[in-house]
């Protein structure tokens, strides 16, 4: 059975907060398509990069980054 999980990493303050609103919309679309979405938000400059790097080092393969860092 194929993996239907997807991790989404987002900077919640990107685009003056628009990233968070857009990610909610995108999450709904992905979940409607049958994906299990895990959302990860950055908490400080550089945090998102660290979280994604740790995710990949831990074996994570399917992810989306929204809003940069």
C-alpha positions as CSV (number, residue, x, y, z in Angstrom):
1,X,0.0,0.0,0.0
2,X,1.5,3.4,-1.0
3,X,2.5,5.9,1.7
4,X,-0.2,8.5,1.8
5,X,1.5,10.8,4.3
6,X,3.0,14.3,3.5
7,X,4.8,16.6,5.8
8,X,4.3,20.3,5.3
9,X,6.7,22.8,6.8
10,X,5.6,26.4,6.9
11,X,6.9,29.8,8.1
12,X,3.6,31.2,9.6
13,X,4.7,34.8,9.2
14,X,5.7,34.6,5.6
15,X,3.8,37.0,3.3
16,X,2.5,38.9,6.3
17,X,0.7,35.8,7.6
18,X,-0.7,34.8,4.2
19,X,1.3,31.6,4.2
20,X,-0.7,30.2,7.2
21,X,-4.0,30.9,5.5
22,X,-2.8,29.4,2.2
23,X,-1.4,26.3,3.9
24,X,-4.8,25.7,5.5
25,X,-6.5,25.8,2.1
26,X,-3.8,23.5,0.6
27,X,-4.1,21.1,3.5
28,X,-7.8,20.7,2.9
29,X,-7.2,20.0,-0.8
30,X,-4.5,17.4,0.0
31,X,-6.6,15.7,2.6
32,X,-9.5,15.6,0.3
33,X,-7.2,13.8,-2.1
34,X,-6.6,11.1,0.5
35,X,-3.3,12.3,1.9
36,X,-2.5,12.4,5.6
37,X,-0.9,15.8,6.2
38,X,1.4,16.7,9.1
39,X,1.9,20.4,9.5
40,X,5.1,21.8,11.0
41,X,5.5,25.5,11.7
42,X,8.8,27.4,12.3
43,X,9.2,29.3,15.5
44,X,12.2,31.5,14.7
45,X,14.5,32.5,11.9
46,X,16.5,29.4,10.8
47,X,14.1,27.0,12.6
48,X,12.4,25.8,9.5
49,X,15.6,24.9,7.8
50,X,16.7,22.9,10.9
51,X,13.4,21.1,11.1
52,X,13.5,20.1,7.4
53,X,17.1,18.9,7.7
54,X,16.3,16.8,10.8
55,X,13.3,15.4,9.0
56,X,15.4,14.3,6.0
57,X,18.2,12.9,8.2
58,X,15.6,10.9,10.0
59,X,14.5,9.3,6.7
60,X,11.7,11.6,5.7
61,X,11.2,11.8,1.9
62,X,7.9,13.4,1.1
63,X,7.5,17.0,2.1
64,X,6.6,20.5,1.1
65,X,8.0,23.8,2.3
66,X,5.8,26.9,2.2
67,X,6.9,30.4,3.0
68,X,10.6,29.9,3.2
69,X,12.5,31.0,6.3
